[in-house]
Structure formats: structure tokens, C-alpha cells
């Protein structure tokens, strides 16, 4: 039985070609990509997390631009490494993406013997957003500024500064250790299973400080007197709390800059042309004013638009930075 195709003429054929190209992000790459029309976007944390929120924000439009139905899959555990491994073990017949950062891709192999992957197993296709970290203290801690915190911690006989994190080997663990190393003060690490329980213990006065992204809920908590925000780990002050100093105001902490950025990743084994199509689709969303406004409402900054080469360079530099830090603080794999 013959397939009847209407005679479109040159104009009709050109229009049809443009339509098809537009459906696939401007390239034919996805025509040769995994066959299923459903794509998966893995979030290595539970629903409601910051990663989950950004994944669901881009889910629909990303699917439209890729010509596929994108399903968000929450798969948390082991500092995000379970979700990362799930990407690498994904069915080759399905386009699978991962919302992640160095906290899930670079640090677990440095901290956990059970993790077998390495940063090179992942290809970054877009940077979605970035949020500056802040030093936050329990409400009854007897200091009101970063300088006072440093002075108190350096007093003879001062007890070690206790700090919470989302787990051993996490970004927030390493930042806390590096903080003590920079200031030459004793610190005690208290690991938690997530940022929420750690922050709850800070508010309850169970631990002294924590290093986490300065998001709107923490700003509100500070204004209500439930925590103290002592400093931001960036060169510039935070627009949401302009009276809070930068760490650069403390000579010993100048350049002590850390941020939690969120990226979109695929397996490095995915064909480059397909990765480029995903990158173009994601970067188009990132560059939209509505997305930028949404990111700002979350207290973060929108990610930089980067092509695959720029993304690879950026992720490589970040991975190398944390590998050096792990070596400097003598992080042991457990």
C-alpha cells in the first residue's frame, strides 16, 4: 500500500522543514536520540526541594522545545549520589537528564567509597541558577556580626564552633571545614540528612552555625529573630539583606566565596548532537525574562548562558576546585 504525500511545492516544503527543525530545538539531533517520546528529568532529592522546584519550573517548556513529554523523577539519598547513579544506569531508549551540582557529582566520589562514578561521567548542558551561601547562627549565639564571631572563636579557651551540614562530604561540610582552616579555629561538624533538619537545630540552639544558600525563608527567619545572618560568602552583599557584610570585610576570609549552583546534566555517553539540542532548549528558557524573574523570587541569580564547551570548562574548573579542597582539608573517604 503506497503512502500518499501531498505535493507541497518549494514554499510548502521549506515551511514544513522549518516546523520540524523548530520542534527539535533547531537541529535534527533528537531524531537520532533515544527513541521513546517520554524523557526523564531526575531530581536527586525529595519533592519540594530547591532542585525539585527548578525542575518543575522548566519541565513543561523544556518538553515542548524537545518535542517530548518530560517527567520529573525524584530519587534522593546518599548525598544525591543515588540520583546521579540512576542517570548513568538509565535506559538507553529514553532521554534522561539530571538536575544537579558539584555537591552530587564531584563531592560524593571524594567522600564515599561506595560511589564509583567520577565527574567526567556527566556532561553539563546548562546552568539553571546560582545562590550565594551565608553564615547563619543560632538566635542566642552571643555575637551580632561576622567579625564578632571570628573574634569570639579565636579567644583563648573558646570551645570549638559547631556547624551543621547536609551530610559528610557535602559542599556545606567542606565549606565549614575550610572556614575553620582559614581562621585557624577548632570546629565540630554535625551531619544531618538534609538542610531542613539542620536549620531546625540552628533555630533551636542545638548547633552554633550553618552554611547554606540565603533563600527568602531564611531572610524572613532572620527578620523574625529566629536566626542570625552574619555574612555572605561572596564579594557583593545580598540584595535581600544589604546590611549583612561580605566575607571580604574580614581580611582572613577575603576571597572565601562559595555558591550553590544548579545545572542540567546528561550522561557523557549521550551523543554530542543530542546534548547540544538539550542545551539549546534549556538555555532558551534560562534567557527568558519570566524565568529570570522567577529565579529572583527564590532569592537566587539566574545561571549564565553557556554552550557545551563553556559548560564543560566551567564544570571542570569547579570539580578541580573541590578536589583540591578535599585534599587540603584531608577529607577521608568513608
N, C-alpha and C positions, 0 to 999 in steps of 0.2 A: 504494500500500500504506500503510495507516494505521499510525501509531506508537502502540502501546498503552502508556498511562501508568497505573499503579495509582492507585486512589483513596486518598490518604493521610489526608485529613481535616485539620482545622486543626492538631492537635498534630504530625502527621507532617510537614506542610509546614513548620512552624516549625523542627522539628529538622533537616530537610533544608537549609533556608536557613542555619541556623547552621553546619552542617557545611561548606557551600560557602564561607561567609564566612570560616570559620576556615582553610580551605585557602589562601585568597588574602590572608592577613595582615590579616583583619578588614575588607577593603574589596573592592569589585568592580573595583578599578583594573586588576589584571592581566588581567582578561577582555578589556580593550581594548588591552593592551600587545602588544609583538612576539609574533608568532604561534607561533614554534617553542617546543616544550616543553623544549628544552635551553637553558640560559643559560650565558654565558661570564664567568669572572672572570679578568681579565688581571693578571698579576704582571709588572712591568717589569724583573725581574731573574731570574737563573737559579734553578733548583730548589735548595732548601737555604738560600736567603737568608732574612733575618728576615721580609721581606714574604711570601715563599712559605710560611713556616711558619704565619703567622697566617691566610693564605688557606685553607690546607688544614685548619686547625683549625675554621674556621667553614663550610667547604664543604658538608658533609652536612646540617647542621641548617638552614643558610640555604636550601638546596634544598628541604628538607621544608616549611619555612614559606612558601616561594614557590610550592610545587606544581610545581617544575621540577627537572630534573637539572642541577646546576651543575658545569661543567667548568673546572678551573684551567688557564690557558694562560700559560706562561712565555714572555715576549717581551722580552728585555733589549737594552741597547745605547744609546749616546749619552746617558748620564746619566739613563736611564729615559724619555727623550723618545720613543723609538720605541714603547714600550708605550702611552704616553699618546696618541700619534697613532693607534695601532691602535684605541683605543676610539672616537675620533672618526670613523674610517673604517669602523666595524663595520657589518655587515649590519643594516638596519633591522628585519628579520624576526626577529632574535634579541635577547633581553635581554642586554646586555653591561655588565659592571661592571669597575672598576679599583681595585686596592689601591695607594694612592699617598700622597704627601705634597707639601708645597711644593717639596721637592727635585726632583721630577719635573714638577710642573705650573706652578710660579711661576718657578723659577730658570732653567731652560733658555732660555725666551724672552729673558731678560735677558743670557744669556751666549753664545748661539749664533745666528748669523744664519740658519742653516738651519731653525730652529724657527719655524713660522708661527702656532702656536696661542697663546692667552692664557688666563689663569686663569678668565676668565668663560665659557670654553667648557665648563667642568666644573661639575657640581653635587655637592657633598659631601652624602652621605646618612647617614654615621655616622663617629664617631671610634672606632677599634678599640683602640688602645693608644698609650702615650707612654713614651719612655725618655730619661732625663736624659743629657746629654753630659758627658764628663770630659776633663781634660787629662792625657794619659798620655805618659810619657817613656821613652827607651831606658834599659835597665838600668844602663849605665855612665855615664849623664849625672851630672855631679858636683853634684847637688842632691837634696834629700830632701823638699822641700816647695814649695808654690806660691810662697810668699814668697821662698824662696831662688832659685827660677827667675827671678822678677821682678828681684831684686837683681843676679843674675849677668848677665842680659840688658841691664841698664842700666849696667853697668860701662864706663868709657871704653875704647874699642878692642875691645869684645866683638864677635865675628863674628855675622852675622845668624842668628837662630834658624830652623832648617829645620823645616818641618812638612809632613806628608803629607795628602792628601785623596783622595776617590774620583773626582776629576776637576775640571777648571776650571769654575767656576760652580756647583759643588755647595755644599750647605749647609756642609759641612766646610771647603771652601776659603774661603768668606766669613767663617766664624767665625774661622779662623786669621788672615785679613787684619784683621778687626775687633779681634782680640786685640792684634796689633801696633800698630794705630792707637790703641787705648785706652791702651796703655802707652808709646806713642811710642818703640817699639823696632823695629829692622830685622828683617824676617822674609823667608824664602825659601820659596816654595811649590813642592812637588814633587807633581805629579798622578799618580795611579795609576788603574787600571781597576776598582778595587773596594777595599772595606775590608780584605779578607783580605791581599792583597799589600802594602798599605800598612802594616798592622800587622806583617807578617813583617819588613819592613825596619826598623821601630822596634825590634823584638826583636833584630834582628841588628846594631843600632847604626848603620845607614846614614843615618837621619834622627833629629832630636832629639826631636820631639814629634808628637802627633796628637790630634785632637779627634773622638771617636767615642762612641756610646752605651755606658754602662758595663753590659755584659752579663755573665752568670755566667762565661763562659770567660775574659774579661779579668780578672775578680776573681781567678780561680784562677791565672792567669798572674802577677798581681801578688804573690799569696801565695807563689808558687814563685820569685819573684825575676826573672822574665823581662821584666817591665816595671815602671815606677813610676807609680802613680796619684797625681797631685799635687793635684788639686782637682776638684770637681764644679761644673758651671755652673748651679746652682740655689740658691735661698735656704736650702734644707734639706740636711742631709747625707744620703748614701745609706745605707739600712739595711744593705746588704751590706758596706759599708766605713765604719762610723761614725767611724773615726779620721781619715778624709780630710776636710779642711776644705772649706767652701763658698767660692766666689769672693768672696762678700760679706765674707769676712775680710780681703780686700785692698782698701783704700779706693779705689784706682784702678779696681778691677774690680767694685765694688758694683753690682748690678743687671745684670751681664753673664750673663744667663740664656738658655740655649738647650736645647731638647729636640728629639728626633726623634720626631714623632708620625705614626702611620699611620692613614689614613682609607679609607673605602669611597666611591667616586665613580661617577657615571654621567654621560653627556653632558647638557649643559644643554638639549638639544633633546628629551630624553625627556619625555613628558607628566608634569606635576607629580603627578598622582594615582598614576601608576606609581612615581615616585620616592618618594612617601610610603609606598607599600606596602613597597618595599625597605628604606626607613629604619626602619619599624616592626619588620620582621623582624630586621634587623641589631641594633637596639637591644635587642630582647628577648634576644638571645644575649649581648650585652655586659653586661646586667644580671644574668646568671646567676652564682651563686657558683662553679660549676665553671669557667667561663671566667675569672673573676677570679683564681681560684687558679692556673690555667694561665699567665696573663699574669705573675703574680708569680713563678712558677718561672723565667720567662725573664728576670727581673731588671727588668721594666717595670711600669708602672702602667696599669690599665685605663682606657680612654677615657671621657669624660663622655657621658652620655646626652643627646642634643640633638635637637630637631625640625628640620625643614628650614630654618626661618627662623633658628634659633640656629646651625645648621651654616653657613649662608651668611654670617652675620655673622662667625663665628669665622674661616672660611677667608678672607674678605675682609680682615680685620684682619691675618692672618698674611701674606697676599700683599702688602699695602701695606707692612708692616714690612720685608720683604725687598727690595721695590722701593726703599725709602728707603735701605736699607743698601747696595744695589748702587750707588746714586747717590753715597752718602757715600764709598765706597772707590774710586769711579771705575772700576767694572768695565766693561771693554770687550768688546763682542760680537766673537766670533772666527768 
